[in-house]
Amino acid sequence: MGADHEHANVDTPVPKMVAATALLGAFFIVEVTTALLIGSMALLADAGHILTDVAATFMGLCALVLARRGSSSPGRTYGWHRAEVFTAVANAVLLIGVATIILREAIGRIGHAPEVPGIPMIVVALAGLATNAAVALLLRSDSTQSLAVKGAYMEVIADTVGSIGVLIAGVVTVTTHWPYADVVVAVLVALWVLPRALSLAGGALRILSESSPGHIDVDKLRSALGAVDGVTGVHDLHVWTLVPGKDMVTAHLTSSSDSARVLGAARAILSAHGLDHATIQVEPPGGIVDCAAGC
């Protein structure tokens, strides 16, 4: 992949992440202040989630900047691309922590739920929906290319559901005066967040553990390489993900045929599997390296 393409991928989301962080930070101040003033657990749960959104966008921004700057360092041949993967893990931990705290506090209110005014909840929930929609639109296009942006995007989407829940709680409180609407929504928001946080953590940890990408069938890939005319063996085949959108592969092929021809055929097979970042080594049956080439 050329340097210009890599820089385009890194630079494009940066201003959007800055704008997203600013929007979420401003709304967090409004929501947490309102939650504390009226004693709303649902608003506080959503504010806690907004705080992780702010952390996600800020850390994602830092990860993207590090990825850009680190790529020119001779001591880091992969640059700082993995910084965004670590960021995703941190975001997941924050989400799990917030959800756990909210569940504990909500359970503590069972039996003596305080009365919470519904009108402020409705107003703040509507403001939250507008903020989340704006941020989601900012991050959506880049969420498939960067795990850091994806983590922030997922949290914003989940928080949109939280804002809808707060809006429903506010309407129920105003119309029925049921004191547990606030607590029920807080629990539902927490339960909505947990599986998504675990999914984000799982995806990031899969990359950090250098597991093979889920969309690559390694056995089929090995068979395809072994079927290349002249290849008698395939070993040291490794497939892993550096960051989302950049899968890597290394392979040693045993062959007594023309190395350049075997190498070209193997590269074509790997490219057909979306593996353009490849290092292939062709060896004669005796094991002495005959040709080494990277692509």
C-alpha positions as CSV (number, residue, x, y, z in Angstrom):
1,M,0.0,0.0,0.0
2,G,1.5,3.4,-1.0
3,A,2.4,6.0,1.6
4,D,-0.1,8.5,0.1
5,H,-3.0,6.1,0.6
6,E,-2.0,5.4,4.2
7,H,-1.8,9.1,5.0
8,A,-5.2,9.7,3.4
9,N,-6.7,7.0,5.6
10,V,-5.2,8.5,8.8
11,D,-5.7,12.2,8.1
12,T,-9.3,12.1,6.9
13,P,-11.0,11.2,10.2
14,V,-8.9,13.6,12.4
15,P,-11.0,16.9,12.0
16,K,-14.2,14.8,12.4
17,M,-12.9,13.3,15.6
18,V,-12.0,16.8,16.9
19,A,-15.5,18.0,16.1
20,A,-17.1,14.9,17.7
21,T,-15.1,15.3,20.9
22,A,-16.1,18.9,21.2
23,L,-19.8,18.2,20.7
24,L,-19.9,15.3,23.1
25,G,-17.9,17.1,25.7
26,A,-20.3,20.1,25.7
27,F,-23.4,17.9,25.9
28,F,-21.8,15.8,28.8
29,I,-21.5,18.9,30.9
30,V,-25.2,19.8,30.3
31,E,-26.4,16.3,31.0
32,V,-24.5,15.5,34.1
33,T,-25.4,18.9,35.6
34,T,-29.1,18.2,34.9
35,A,-28.9,14.7,36.3
36,L,-27.4,15.8,39.5
37,L,-29.8,18.7,39.9
38,I,-33.0,16.5,39.5
39,G,-31.6,13.2,40.8
40,S,-32.2,11.2,37.6
41,M,-30.5,7.8,37.4
42,A,-31.4,7.4,33.8
43,L,-29.8,10.8,32.9
44,L,-26.8,9.9,35.0
45,A,-26.4,6.6,33.2
46,D,-26.6,8.3,29.9
47,A,-24.1,11.0,31.0
48,G,-21.7,8.2,32.1
49,H,-22.0,6.7,28.6
50,I,-21.5,10.1,27.1
51,L,-18.3,10.4,29.2
52,T,-17.0,7.2,27.6
53,D,-17.9,8.6,24.2
54,V,-15.8,11.7,24.9
55,A,-13.0,9.4,26.1
56,A,-13.4,7.2,23.0
57,T,-13.2,10.1,20.5
58,F,-10.3,11.8,22.3
59,M,-8.3,8.6,22.6
60,G,-9.2,7.7,19.1
61,L,-8.0,11.1,17.9
62,C,-4.7,10.5,19.8
63,A,-4.3,7.1,18.2
64,L,-4.9,8.4,14.7
65,V,-2.3,11.2,15.2
66,L,0.2,8.7,16.6
67,A,-0.4,6.4,13.7
68,R,0.4,9.2,11.3
69,R,3.5,10.4,13.1
70,G,4.9,7.0,13.9
71,S,4.9,5.8,10.4
72,S,8.0,7.8,9.6
73,S,10.0,6.5,12.6
74,P,12.8,4.1,11.6
75,G,12.5,2.4,14.9
76,R,8.8,1.5,14.3
77,T,8.5,-0.2,11.0
78,Y,4.7,-0.5,11.5
79,G,4.4,2.9,13.0
80,W,1.8,3.5,15.7
81,H,-1.1,1.8,13.9
82,R,-1.7,-0.6,16.8
83,A,-2.4,2.5,19.1
84,E,-6.0,2.5,17.9
85,V,-6.4,-1.1,18.8
86,F,-5.2,-0.4,22.4
87,T,-7.7,2.5,22.4
88,A,-10.5,0.2,21.5
89,V,-9.7,-2.0,24.5
90,A,-9.6,1.0,26.8
91,N,-13.0,2.1,25.5
92,A,-14.5,-1.3,26.1
93,V,-13.2,-1.4,29.6
94,L,-14.7,2.1,30.3
95,L,-18.1,1.0,28.9
96,I,-18.1,-2.2,31.0
97,G,-17.2,-0.2,34.1
98,V,-19.9,2.4,33.6
99,A,-22.6,-0.2,32.9
100,T,-21.6,-2.1,36.0
101,I,-21.8,1.0,38.2
102,I,-25.2,2.0,36.8
103,L,-26.6,-1.5,37.4
104,R,-25.4,-1.5,41.0
105,E,-26.9,2.0,41.7
106,A,-30.2,1.1,40.0
107,I,-30.5,-2.0,42.1
108,G,-29.9,0.1,45.2
109,R,-32.9,2.3,44.4
110,I,-35.3,-0.7,44.3
111,G,-38.0,-0.1,47.0
112,H,-37.3,3.6,47.4
113,A,-37.1,5.2,44.0
114,P,-37.2,9.0,44.3
115,E,-39.6,11.2,42.3
116,V,-37.8,12.6,39.3
117,P,-39.3,15.5,37.2
118,G,-40.0,14.4,33.7
119,I,-39.8,17.6,31.7
120,P,-36.1,18.2,32.2
121,M,-35.5,14.6,31.2
122,I,-37.4,15.0,28.0
123,V,-35.6,18.3,27.1
124,V,-32.1,16.8,27.7
125,A,-33.0,13.6,25.9
126,L,-34.0,15.5,22.8
127,A,-30.8,17.5,23.0
128,G,-28.9,14.2,23.4
129,L,-30.6,12.7,20.3
130,A,-29.6,15.7,18.2
131,T,-26.0,15.6,19.5
132,N,-25.7,11.8,18.9
133,A,-27.1,12.1,15.4
134,A,-24.7,14.8,14.5
135,V,-21.7,12.9,15.8
136,A,-22.8,9.6,14.2
137,L,-23.0,11.3,10.8
138,L,-19.5,12.7,11.3
139,L,-18.0,9.3,12.2
140,R,-20.0,6.8,10.1
141,S,-18.0,6.9,6.9
142,D,-14.7,6.3,8.6
143,S,-15.9,3.7,11.1
144,T,-15.2,0.7,8.8
145,Q,-11.6,1.7,8.2
146,S,-10.4,2.5,11.7
147,L,-10.9,0.5,14.9
148,A,-10.5,3.7,17.0
149,V,-13.2,5.5,15.0
150,K,-15.4,2.3,15.1
151,G,-15.2,2.2,18.8
152,A,-16.3,5.8,19.1
153,Y,-19.0,5.3,16.5
154,M,-20.4,2.2,18.3
155,E,-20.5,4.1,21.6
156,V,-22.4,7.0,20.1
157,I,-24.9,4.7,18.4
158,A,-25.4,2.9,21.7
159,D,-25.8,6.2,23.5
160,T,-28.5,7.2,21.0
161,V,-30.5,4.3,22.2
162,G,-29.9,5.5,25.8
163,S,-31.2,9.0,24.9
164,I,-34.3,7.4,23.4
165,G,-34.7,5.4,26.7
166,V,-34.4,8.6,28.7
167,L,-37.0,10.3,26.5
168,I,-39.4,7.4,27.1
169,A,-38.7,7.6,30.9
170,G,-39.4,11.3,30.9
171,V,-42.7,10.9,29.0
172,V,-43.8,8.0,31.3
173,T,-42.9,10.0,34.4
174,V,-44.9,13.1,33.2
175,T,-47.9,11.1,32.1
176,T,-48.1,8.4,34.8
177,H,-45.9,9.7,37.6
178,W,-44.5,6.1,38.0
179,P,-41.3,6.5,40.0
180,Y,-39.5,3.5,38.6
181,A,-39.5,4.6,35.0
182,D,-36.1,6.3,35.6
183,V,-34.6,3.2,37.3
184,V,-35.9,0.8,34.6
185,V,-34.4,2.9,31.8
186,A,-31.1,3.1,33.6
187,V,-30.9,-0.7,33.8
188,L,-31.9,-1.1,30.2
189,V,-29.2,1.3,29.1
190,A,-26.6,-0.6,31.0
191,L,-27.8,-3.9,29.6
192,W,-27.7,-2.5,26.1
193,V,-24.1,-1.3,26.5
194,L,-22.6,-4.5,28.0
195,P,-22.7,-6.9,25.0
196,R,-21.5,-4.2,22.6
197,A,-18.6,-3.4,24.9
198,L,-17.7,-7.1,25.0
199,S,-17.9,-7.3,21.2
200,L,-15.6,-4.3,20.8
201,A,-13.1,-5.8,23.3
202,G,-13.2,-9.2,21.6
203,G,-12.5,-7.7,18.2
204,A,-9.5,-5.7,19.5
205,L,-8.1,-8.6,21.5
206,R,-8.4,-10.8,18.5
207,I,-6.1,-8.4,16.6
208,L,-3.7,-8.0,19.5
209,S,-3.4,-11.8,19.9
210,E,-2.6,-11.9,16.1
211,S,-5.4,-14.4,15.4
212,S,-6.3,-15.0,11.7
213,P,-8.9,-12.6,10.4
214,G,-12.4,-14.1,10.6
215,H,-13.1,-13.6,6.9
216,I,-10.0,-15.6,5.8
217,D,-10.2,-19.4,5.7
218,V,-6.5,-20.3,6.3
219,D,-7.0,-24.0,5.3
220,K,-8.5,-23.0,1.9
221,L,-5.7,-20.4,1.5
222,R,-3.1,-23.1,2.2
223,S,-4.7,-25.5,-0.3
224,A,-4.8,-22.8,-3.0
225,L,-1.1,-22.0,-2.5
226,G,-0.3,-25.7,-2.5
227,A,-2.2,-26.1,-5.8
228,V,0.1,-23.7,-7.6
229,D,1.9,-25.6,-10.4
230,G,5.3,-26.7,-9.2
231,V,4.6,-26.1,-5.5
232,T,5.2,-29.3,-3.4
233,G,4.8,-27.8,0.1
234,V,3.5,-24.8,2.1
235,H,4.8,-24.1,5.5
236,D,5.1,-21.1,7.9
237,L,1.8,-19.7,6.7
238,H,0.8,-16.9,9.0
239,V,-2.2,-14.5,8.5
240,W,-3.0,-11.7,10.9
241,T,-4.5,-8.2,11.1
242,L,-2.3,-5.2,11.8
243,V,-5.4,-2.8,12.0
244,P,-8.8,-3.2,10.4
245,G,-8.5,-3.0,6.6
246,K,-4.8,-4.1,6.6
247,D,-4.4,-7.9,6.8
248,M,-0.9,-9.3,6.6
249,V,0.4,-12.7,5.4
250,T,3.8,-14.6,5.3
251,A,4.3,-17.9,3.6
252,H,7.1,-20.3,2.6
253,L,6.6,-22.3,-0.6
254,T,8.7,-25.4,-1.5
255,S,9.2,-25.7,-5.2
256,S,11.8,-26.8,-7.8
257,S,10.1,-24.8,-10.6
258,D,10.9,-21.3,-11.7
259,S,10.8,-19.2,-8.6
260,A,9.6,-16.0,-10.3
261,R,6.6,-17.8,-11.9
262,V,5.7,-19.5,-8.6
263,L,6.0,-16.2,-6.8
264,G,3.8,-14.4,-9.3
265,A,1.1,-17.1,-9.1
266,A,1.1,-17.1,-5.3
267,R,0.8,-13.3,-5.2
268,A,-2.2,-13.5,-7.5
269,I,-3.9,-16.0,-5.2
270,L,-3.2,-13.9,-2.1
271,S,-4.4,-10.7,-3.8
272,A,-7.7,-12.5,-4.7
273,H,-8.2,-13.2,-1.0
274,G,-7.6,-9.5,-0.2
275,L,-4.1,-10.1,1.1
276,D,-2.0,-7.5,-0.7
277,H,0.4,-7.1,2.3
278,A,2.4,-10.3,1.7
279,T,5.9,-11.7,2.1
280,I,6.5,-14.9,0.2
281,Q,9.6,-17.1,0.2
282,V,10.2,-19.7,-2.4
283,E,12.5,-22.6,-1.3
284,P,13.9,-25.6,-3.2
285,P,13.1,-29.1,-1.8
286,G,16.5,-29.1,0.0
287,G,15.5,-26.2,2.2
288,I,18.1,-23.7,1.0
289,V,16.5,-20.4,0.1
290,D,16.3,-20.0,-3.6
291,C,14.4,-16.8,-3.9
292,A,13.0,-14.3,-1.3
293,A,10.6,-11.6,-2.3
294,G,8.2,-9.2,-0.6
295,C,5.2,-7.5,-2.0
